[in-house]
């Protein structure tokens, strides 16, 4: 945990922030952007189109799933979704984006994300669970500013 605190304190938002070089953010910080996003069904998969950077993320569903170890690493990782009642549950790994958020909290390529999407009364409810082997306790309790 101490190494994460040091990384955050050494992060220079002008010199180190890849977003300032027009590099689209990776996961999970991509999901925390304040701009519109659109969910589109394409074949059996779901694509999320983000207004910010015109980024696109694919959630592979059902029979389209390929073994994760056969997929390359990318900023958005490899996402596999399934419906659990009215909730879309998405598990993502193979992420090579170096930051957990937009203020320099580091993440390893071993990070695994589980997201829960549920729409009720015209509101999209979103929950993110991060399993990042860099941390051994709750990063929020340690003051790392893990807000996306």
C-alpha positions in Angstrom: 0.0 0.0 0.0 2.9 2.3 0.7 4.1 2.0 -2.9 0.7 3.1 -4.2 0.7 6.1 -1.9 4.2 7.0 -3.2 3.1 6.6 -6.8 0.1 8.9 -6.3 2.2 11.5 -4.6 4.8 11.4 -7.5 2.1 11.6 -10.2 2.3 14.9 -12.1 -1.0 15.5 -13.8 0.7 17.6 -16.5 3.7 15.4 -17.2 2.3 11.9 -16.5 -1.3 12.1 -17.5 -1.8 10.2 -20.8 -5.1 11.9 -21.4 -3.3 15.2 -22.0 -1.7 13.4 -25.0 -5.1 12.5 -26.4 -4.7 8.9 -25.4 -8.2 7.5 -24.6 -8.5 6.4 -21.0 -8.5 2.7 -20.2 -10.5 0.6 -17.8 -11.7 1.2 -15.2 -11.4 5.0 -15.4 -13.1 5.1 -18.8 -16.4 4.2 -17.1 -16.1 7.2 -14.7 -16.1 9.9 -17.4 -18.8 12.5 -17.2 -19.7 12.4 -20.9 -22.6 10.5 -22.6 -22.2 6.9 -23.4 -24.5 4.7 -25.6 -25.1 0.9 -25.2 -25.7 -0.8 -28.6 -26.3 -4.5 -29.3 -24.1 -5.6 -32.2 -24.8 -9.2 -33.1 -24.8 -11.1 -29.8 -22.4 -8.6 -28.1 -22.9 -5.2 -26.5 -20.8 -2.2 -27.5 -20.5 0.9 -25.3 -19.7 4.0 -27.4 -18.3 6.9 -25.3 -18.5 10.5 -26.4 -15.1 11.2 -24.7 -12.4 10.4 -27.3 -15.0 8.6 -29.4 -13.9 5.4 -27.5 -15.6 2.0 -27.9 -15.7 -0.9 -25.6 -17.0 -4.4 -26.5 -18.7 -6.7 -24.0 -18.6 -10.2 -25.4 -21.8 -12.2 -24.7 -22.8 -15.9 -24.8 -21.6 -18.0 -27.6 -19.1 -15.3 -28.8 -16.9 -15.7 -25.8 -13.3 -16.6 -26.5 -11.0 -17.9 -23.7 -9.4 -14.8 -22.1 -5.9 -16.2 -22.3 -6.3 -16.2 -26.1 -7.1 -12.5 -26.2 -4.5 -9.6 -26.3 -4.1 -7.1 -23.5 -5.6 -3.7 -24.3 -6.5 -0.4 -22.5 -10.1 -1.6 -22.2 -9.2 -5.2 -21.6 -11.4 -8.2 -22.5 -14.9 -8.1 -21.2 -17.3 -11.0 -20.8 -20.9 -10.3 -19.9 -23.9 -12.3 -18.8 -27.4 -11.5 -17.7 -28.3 -12.3 -14.1 -32.0 -11.5 -14.0 -32.2 -7.8 -15.1 -28.6 -7.1 -14.2 -25.8 -7.2 -16.7 -22.7 -8.6 -15.0 -19.4 -7.9 -16.8 -16.0 -9.4 -15.9 -13.0 -7.8 -17.4 -9.3 -8.6 -17.3 -6.3 -8.4 -19.7 -6.1 -4.6 -19.1 -2.8 -2.9 -19.8 -3.9 0.6 -18.8 -1.5 1.6 -16.0 -3.9 3.6 -13.8 -6.9 2.6 -11.7 -8.2 6.2 -12.0 -7.3 9.5 -13.4 -5.0 10.7 -10.6 -2.2 8.2 -10.9 -3.3 5.3 -8.6 -1.4 2.4 -10.3 -2.9 -0.9 -11.3 -1.2 -4.1 -12.4 -2.0 -6.1 -15.6 -3.4 -8.7 -13.1 -6.3 -6.4 -12.3 -9.8 -8.0 -12.6 -13.0 -5.9 -12.7 -16.6 -7.0 -12.1 -19.2 -4.5 -13.1 -23.0 -4.6 -12.4 -25.3 -2.6 -14.7 -29.0 -2.3 -13.9 -31.5 0.1 -15.4 -34.6 1.2 -13.4 -36.9 4.1 -13.8 -34.7 5.6 -16.6 -31.6 5.5 -14.4 -28.6 3.3 -15.1 -27.2 1.9 -11.8 -23.5 1.0 -11.9 -21.4 -0.8 -9.4 -17.7 -1.6 -9.9 -15.7 -4.2 -7.9 -11.9 -4.1 -8.4 -9.6 -7.0 -7.6 -6.1 -5.5 -7.9 -3.3 -7.6 -6.6 -1.2 -4.4 -5.9 -3.3 -3.7 -2.8 -3.9 -5.7 0.3 -6.5 -3.5 2.0 -9.2 -1.1 1.0 -7.6 1.6 -1.0 -10.3 4.1 -0.2 -9.6 3.6 3.5 -6.0 4.4 2.8 -6.8 7.7 1.2 -5.6 6.9 -2.3 -8.5 8.7 -4.0 -9.7 5.7 -5.9 -12.8 7.6 -7.2 -12.9 7.1 -10.9 
